[in-house]
Amino acid sequence: MDMFEEKDIYNDYPQKAKPSKKKTVITVVVALLVLALVAGAAFFGGTIYAEKQSIESDMPMVKTVLDALNRYYIDEIDWDEFQYIVAAAIANSVDPYTGLVEASPTGMQSLSAGVTFTYDAYNRYYITEIAPGSPAAAATSVGGSKLTVGDEVYAINGKVVQHLNYTSFSQLLSEVGDVIEITVQRYNESGAVASRNTFTIQKEMLHSPVAYYLDSETTGLPSNVGYIKLKEFGDTAPDDFLASVNEFLADENKPNKLVLDLRGNGGGSTAMCGFIASFFVKENGAPMAKYVYNEGGGDMAETYFYTQNTYKSDLDGKELKSVNLYDAVNDFECVILVNGSSASSSELLTATLAHYCGIKSIGEKTYGKGVAQIVIEYQGGKYNLYITNGKYYIPTAKNGETVFETNIHGVGLTPDIPADASGMYYMEKDPCLLEAATYFKASSDTGVAA
C-alpha cells in the first residue's frame, strides 16, 4: 500500500552512550521492549494503543531473562543490534506478513546471477528461470553448452545440493560470494544422467523485478504470441513493464496475443498493480478492490484500489503513461500464468483482468493472500516496518453489477485452465505455455476465446 508514516527513532528517542557490562541493563532493555510492544505506535513516535505496557506485571518471563542477563552475562551487549533484534522479533511474530526489515536500495537488489530455482518433494533443485541479459544467460560451460530452464542443480561451488534441505540450500546461495559455480545435470529418455556441466558465473547488480519480452524461438510459442514475465510489483515494475510492452508492440511479427507470466510473483505495491492493470482495463480509475482497514486504535474504515493510466517512476521521477493493448492491437488476446507462489497484488491483478477483460488464467491455484500492509519507515528509511492492517475484496459480478464481497485470504484463485506450474521442465515443454498456445489456437479457429 502507499501509506507511509516517516518517523526517526533516533530523533524521537535519543540514544545514550553504550553501557558497560557492569551497568544495570534492566531499565534500558525494558524501555526498548515497551517501545516495540505497543503495536509499533510508541516505538515510532505515535499514540499508544496497547493495553499491556508493563513488562514486570504482564510479562514476568521477559523480566526473568533480563534479570539473568544483568546478573550473569560476561560481555557487553551491542545495543544497536540488540534494539533491532528485539523489535524485529516482536513484529515478525504477529503474522507472516507483519515484520521489521532492513530496506533494500531502490530499484536494485544484491549481486545476482539472474537464475531462479525450485525444488521437488525429494529436495532436488531445478532451474525455473534464467533472466535475459543476465550473467547466467551469458554463461557457457567448457564444452560450450548453456544453462537451460529445467536443468537439475547438482552442486553449488563444488558442494553437492541434491537432497539438501531448502534452508541449507538458500544459506549456501547467500554465502557463495560474487562468483557462483553451478554444476547441472541433464537426463536422457531412460532417466539416466546424460551430461553434467559446470558454469562459472560472475554476479552483477540486476534490476528487480524483471519484466521482459521474449521471442517465439525462446518460448516455443507461435510467432504471433508475445510473452512478458513479471516477478513482483517492486520499484522498477512500472518502468520495466512499459518497456516490455513497447518491445512487444514494436515486434516486426506484429503479435496480437500475449502471455503474462505471474508465476512466482509474490506481490507488492497496489499502486503499481493499478498502473499495470490499466494496460488492459480501458476505464481509467476502475475499482480493483475494496480495502477494509484499521485506521488506528481499532477504528475501521474502507477505501478502494483503482486502475491508473499514469505513474511517477521511482527510478527517475518521470511520468509513465500506459498503453491500452486492446486499443493498440487488433484482435488482442491475453492469458495469465499463475501458480502457488502467485500472491497478493498478482492475485489482485489476475482477478481484476478476469472481471473487466475476461482474461483467462492458466496454471495452479494461487497462494491466497487477501490482506495488505502499511509501511512505516524509520532511521532515514534504513528500516521498514510492515503492518497488516486490513483485508481486500476482489471484484466479482452479481446480478449484472460489480460487487466486492470476496476475500481470497487462505483460499486463493483457481485458474480457468489447470496446468503443471512447478517449473521443473524445459521451456519448450512448459505445460502452461503449451496450454496457452492451445487456447490461442482454439480461439483463432472459432473466432472467439475458448
C-alpha positions in Angstrom: 0.0 0.0 0.0 1.0 3.6 -0.4 0.5 4.6 3.2 3.8 5.9 4.7 4.5 7.5 8.1 8.1 8.5 8.5 9.5 8.6 12.0 13.1 8.5 13.1 13.5 6.6 16.3 16.9 8.3 16.9 15.3 11.7 17.0 12.2 10.7 18.9 14.1 8.6 21.4 17.8 9.8 21.6 20.3 7.1 22.2 22.6 7.1 25.2 26.2 6.0 25.2 26.6 2.3 25.1 26.8 1.0 28.7 29.4 -1.3 30.0 28.7 -4.9 31.1 28.7 -3.7 34.7 25.9 -1.2 34.2 22.3 -2.3 35.0 20.6 -3.3 31.8 17.0 -3.7 33.1 15.9 -0.1 32.6 17.3 0.2 29.1 16.1 -3.1 27.8 12.6 -2.8 29.3 12.3 0.6 27.7 13.2 -0.8 24.3 10.8 -3.7 24.7 7.9 -1.4 25.8 8.5 0.8 22.8 8.4 -2.2 20.5 5.4 -3.9 22.2 2.8 -1.2 22.0 1.7 -2.1 18.5 4.6 -0.2 16.9 2.9 3.1 17.8 5.0 4.4 20.6 8.1 2.9 19.0 7.6 5.2 16.1 6.5 8.3 18.0 2.8 7.8 17.6 -0.1 7.3 20.1 0.0 4.4 22.5 -3.0 2.0 21.9 -1.8 -1.2 23.5 -3.2 -2.1 26.9 -0.3 -4.2 28.1 2.6 -1.8 28.8 4.2 -3.3 31.9 7.0 -5.8 31.3 7.1 -6.6 35.0 3.4 -7.3 35.6 2.3 -8.7 32.3 5.5 -10.5 31.0 7.3 -12.0 34.0 9.3 -14.4 31.8 10.8 -11.4 29.9 11.7 -9.8 33.2 13.3 -13.0 34.4 15.5 -13.2 31.3 16.6 -9.6 31.7 17.4 -10.1 35.4 19.6 -13.1 34.4 21.4 -11.1 31.7 22.1 -8.3 34.2 23.3 -10.7 36.8 25.4 -13.1 34.8 26.2 -12.0 31.3 30.0 -11.7 30.8 30.4 -9.3 27.9 28.9 -6.1 26.6 25.8 -6.2 24.5 25.7 -4.4 21.1 22.8 -2.2 21.9 22.2 -1.0 18.3 22.0 -4.6 17.1 20.0 -5.6 20.2 17.4 -3.0 19.6 16.8 -4.2 16.0 16.7 -7.8 17.1 14.1 -7.2 19.8 11.9 -5.0 17.7 12.1 -7.4 14.7 11.4 -10.5 16.8 8.2 -9.0 18.2 7.0 -7.6 14.8 7.8 -10.8 12.9 5.8 -13.0 15.4 2.5 -11.3 14.7 1.7 -12.9 11.4 3.6 -13.9 8.2 3.3 -10.5 6.6 4.0 -8.2 9.6 7.7 -7.6 10.2 10.6 -5.2 10.6 13.2 -5.5 7.9 16.2 -3.6 6.6 15.3 -1.7 3.5 16.8 -2.5 0.1 18.3 0.1 -2.3 15.6 1.5 -4.6 15.3 -0.4 -7.9 18.2 -2.7 -7.2 18.9 -6.0 -5.5 22.1 -7.6 -4.2 24.5 -9.1 -6.6 22.7 -11.7 -8.7 23.4 -14.4 -11.2 20.0 -14.0 -12.8 18.9 -17.5 -12.2 15.9 -18.8 -10.2 15.4 -22.3 -8.6 12.6 -24.5 -7.4 12.7 -27.9 -5.7 10.6 -31.1 -5.5 9.4 -33.3 -2.7 12.8 -35.1 -2.7 14.7 -31.8 -2.4 16.1 -32.0 -5.9 16.7 -28.5 -7.2 15.9 -27.3 -10.8 16.4 -24.1 -12.7 13.0 -22.4 -13.4 14.1 -19.1 -14.9 17.2 -17.5 -16.5 16.8 -13.8 -16.9 17.6 -12.5 -20.4 20.8 -10.4 -20.4 21.9 -11.8 -17.0 25.2 -13.4 -16.2 23.5 -16.8 -16.1 22.2 -16.3 -19.6 25.7 -15.5 -20.9 27.5 -18.3 -19.1 28.9 -21.3 -21.0 30.5 -24.5 -19.9 33.8 -25.8 -21.0 32.0 -27.8 -23.8 30.2 -24.7 -24.9 26.7 -25.6 -23.6 24.4 -23.0 -21.9 22.2 -23.2 -18.8 18.7 -24.2 -19.6 15.4 -24.0 -17.8 14.7 -27.5 -16.4 18.4 -28.3 -15.6 18.8 -30.1 -12.3 21.3 -28.4 -10.0 23.9 -31.0 -8.9 26.3 -28.7 -7.0 26.9 -25.1 -6.0 30.6 -24.1 -5.7 31.5 -27.8 -5.6 29.1 -28.7 -2.8 26.5 -31.3 -3.8 23.0 -29.9 -3.2 20.9 -32.9 -4.1 18.6 -33.7 -1.1 19.9 -30.7 0.8 17.0 -29.1 2.7 15.8 -25.7 1.4 17.1 -23.7 4.3 20.6 -25.1 3.8 20.3 -24.6 0.0 19.3 -20.9 0.5 22.1 -20.3 3.0 24.6 -21.8 0.6 23.5 -19.5 -2.1 23.8 -16.5 0.2 27.3 -17.4 1.1 28.9 -18.1 -2.3 30.1 -14.6 -2.8 30.5 -12.6 -6.1 31.2 -15.7 -8.2 29.0 -18.7 -8.2 29.8 -22.1 -9.8 26.8 -24.1 -10.8 27.0 -27.7 -11.8 23.9 -29.0 -13.5 23.0 -32.4 -14.9 20.6 -33.5 -17.7 18.9 -36.8 -18.2 18.2 -38.9 -21.3 14.8 -40.5 -22.1 15.5 -43.6 -20.0 16.1 -41.4 -16.9 19.9 -41.8 -16.7 22.3 -38.8 -16.4 23.2 -37.9 -19.9 25.6 -35.0 -19.1 26.9 -32.9 -16.3 28.3 -29.4 -16.9 29.7 -26.7 -14.7 29.2 -22.9 -15.2 31.2 -20.2 -13.5 29.1 -17.0 -13.2 30.3 -13.5 -12.1 27.3 -11.9 -10.3 26.1 -8.4 -11.2 23.7 -5.9 -9.9 20.4 -6.6 -11.7 17.0 -4.9 -11.7 14.4 -6.5 -9.5 11.8 -7.2 -10.6 12.4 -8.3 -14.1 9.8 -7.9 -16.9 10.8 -8.8 -20.4 9.5 -9.8 -23.8 10.8 -13.0 -25.4 10.6 -14.2 -29.0 8.9 -17.3 -30.1 12.2 -19.2 -30.5 12.9 -18.8 -26.8 9.4 -19.6 -25.5 8.3 -22.1 -28.1 5.1 -20.1 -28.6 3.8 -19.2 -32.1 5.3 -16.0 -33.6 2.0 -14.1 -33.0 2.2 -14.7 -29.3 4.3 -12.5 -27.0 5.5 -13.3 -23.5 6.1 -11.0 -20.5 7.4 -12.2 -17.2 6.7 -10.0 -14.1 8.5 -11.2 -10.9 6.9 -8.7 -8.5 5.4 -5.3 -8.2 8.6 -3.7 -6.9 10.4 -0.4 -7.6 11.1 -1.0 -11.3 8.0 -2.9 -12.3 6.2 0.1 -14.0 9.3 1.1 -16.0 10.1 -2.5 -16.9 6.6 -3.4 -17.8 6.1 -0.4 -20.1 9.4 -1.1 -21.8 8.4 -4.7 -22.4 5.0 -3.7 -23.8 6.7 -1.2 -26.2 9.0 -4.0 -27.3 6.0 -6.2 -27.8 4.3 -3.5 -29.9 7.4 -2.9 -32.0 7.9 -6.6 -32.9 8.1 -7.0 -36.7 5.9 -10.1 -36.4 3.1 -7.9 -35.1 2.0 -10.3 -32.4 -1.6 -9.8 -31.2 -1.6 -12.3 -28.3 0.2 -12.1 -25.0 1.1 -14.4 -22.2 1.6 -12.5 -18.9 3.5 -14.8 -16.6 2.9 -14.1 -12.9 4.2 -17.4 -11.6 6.3 -16.9 -8.5 5.1 -13.2 -8.2 4.6 -12.6 -4.5 3.0 -9.1 -5.0 4.0 -5.6 -4.0 2.6 -2.1 -4.4 -1.1 -1.9 -5.2 -0.5 1.4 -7.0 1.9 -0.3 -9.4 -0.6 -3.1 -9.8 -3.2 -0.4 -10.8 -0.9 1.0 -13.4 -0.1 -2.3 -14.9 -3.9 -3.2 -14.9 -4.5 -0.1 -17.0 -2.7 -1.6 -19.9 -5.7 -3.9 -20.2 -8.7 -2.3 -18.5 -10.0 0.5 -20.7 -11.7 2.5 -17.9 -9.2 4.7 -16.1 -9.9 4.7 -12.3 -11.9 1.4 -12.4 -12.1 0.0 -8.9 -9.9 -3.2 -8.5 -10.7 -4.0 -4.9 -12.4 -2.7 -1.7 -10.0 -2.4 1.2 -11.3 -2.5 4.8 -8.6 -1.4 7.2 -7.7 -0.3 10.7 -7.2 3.5 10.7 -5.5 3.3 14.1 -6.7 2.4 17.6 -9.3 -0.1 16.2 -11.3 2.4 14.1 -12.3 0.6 10.9 -12.6 2.3 7.5 -12.7 1.4 3.9 -11.3 2.6 0.6 -10.8 1.3 -2.9 -7.8 0.4 -5.1 -8.1 1.8 -8.7 -6.6 1.4 -12.1 -4.5 4.4 -13.1 -3.0 5.1 -16.5 -0.1 7.3 -15.3 2.6 6.6 -12.7 5.6 8.6 -11.5 8.7 6.5 -12.0 10.5 5.5 -8.8 13.8 5.5 -10.8 13.9 8.9 -12.4 10.7 10.7 -11.4 9.4 10.9 -14.9 5.7 10.3 -15.6 4.9 7.0 -17.2 1.8 6.5 -19.3 0.2 3.2 -20.1 -0.8 2.0 -23.5 -4.1 0.1 -23.6 -3.4 -3.0 -25.5 -7.0 -3.6 -26.6 -6.9 -0.2 -28.3 -3.3 -0.6 -29.7 -3.6 -4.1 -31.1 -6.2 -5.6 -33.4 -8.0 -8.7 -32.0 -5.8 -8.6 -28.9 -6.0 -11.5 -26.5 -4.1 -12.4 -23.3 -3.8 -15.2 -20.8 -2.2 -15.1 -17.3 0.0 -17.8 -15.9 -0.2 -18.4 -12.1 1.0 -20.9 -9.5 1.0 -21.4 -5.8 3.6 -18.6 -5.3 1.4 -16.0 -7.1 0.2 -13.9 -4.3 -1.3 -10.5 -3.1 -1.0 -8.0 -6.0 -0.5 -10.7 -8.6 -3.8 -12.3 -7.4 -5.5 -8.8 -7.4 -4.3 -8.2 -11.0 -5.5 -11.7 -12.1 -8.9 -11.1 -10.6 -9.2 -7.6 -12.0 -8.3 -8.6 -15.5 -10.6 -11.6 -15.3 -13.6 -9.4 -14.2 -13.1 -6.5 -16.5 -11.5 -8.1 -19.6 -12.4 -11.8 -19.3 -8.8 -12.8 -19.4 -8.3 -16.4 -18.5 -5.7 -17.8 -16.1 -3.6 -20.9 -16.6 -1.6 -23.0 -14.1 -2.2 -23.9 -10.4 -4.2 -22.5 -7.5 -2.7 -19.2 -6.3 -1.3 -18.6 -2.8 -4.3 -16.8 -1.2 -3.1 -13.5 0.3 -6.1 -11.3 0.8 -4.5 -8.8 3.2 -2.3 -5.8 2.7 0.2 -3.9 4.8 1.1 -0.3 5.6 4.8 0.6 5.7 6.4 2.7 8.4 9.9 3.9 7.7 12.5 5.0 10.3 16.1 5.8 10.7 16.1 7.6 7.4 14.5 4.7 5.6 17.1 2.2 6.7 14.4 0.0 8.2 10.8 -0.7 7.2 8.0 -1.9 9.5 5.3 -3.7 7.6 2.0 -4.0 9.5 -1.0 -6.0 8.3 -3.8 -3.5 8.8 -6.7 -4.7 6.5 -8.3 -7.1 4.0 -9.1 -6.5 0.4 -12.1 -7.8 -1.5 -11.8 -8.6 -5.3 -14.4 -7.6 -7.9 -17.0 -10.1 -9.0 -20.3 -10.0 -10.9 -23.6 -10.2 -9.1 -27.0 -9.6 -10.8 -25.2 -7.8 -13.6 -23.3 -5.5 -11.3 -19.7 -5.3 -9.9 -19.6 -6.2 -6.2 -16.7 -6.5 -3.8 -17.7 -9.3 -1.4 -15.0 -12.0 -2.0 -11.8 -12.1 0.1 -9.3 -14.7 -1.1 -7.2 -14.9 2.0 -6.2 -18.5 2.7 -8.3 -19.6 -0.3 -6.5 -18.3 -3.5 -7.8 -18.2 -7.1 -8.4 -21.4 -9.0 -7.2 -21.0 -12.6 -9.6 -21.4 -15.5 -7.3 -23.8 -17.2 -5.3 -26.2 -14.9 -1.7 -27.0 -15.9 1.6 -28.0 -14.1 3.3 -24.8 -13.0 6.0 -26.3 -10.8 8.8 -25.1 -13.1 10.6 -28.5 -13.3 10.7 -28.8 -17.1 12.4 -27.3 -20.1 11.0 -24.1 -21.5 9.8 -25.7 -24.8 7.9 -28.3 -22.8 6.4 -25.8 -20.3 2.8 -27.2 -19.7 1.5 -23.7 -19.1 2.9 -22.3 -22.3 1.6 -25.4 -24.2 -1.9 -24.7 -22.7 -1.6 -21.1 -23.7 -0.7 -22.0 -27.3 -3.7 -24.4 -27.4 -6.0 -21.8 -26.0 -5.0 -19.2 -28.6 -5.2 -21.7 -31.4 -8.7 -22.7 -30.4 -9.9 -19.0 -30.1 -8.4 -18.3 -33.6 -10.1 -21.4 -35.1 -13.5 -20.4 -33.7 -13.2 -16.7 -33.8 -13.9 -16.3 -30.1 -12.0 -17.1 -27.0 -12.2 -20.7 -26.0 
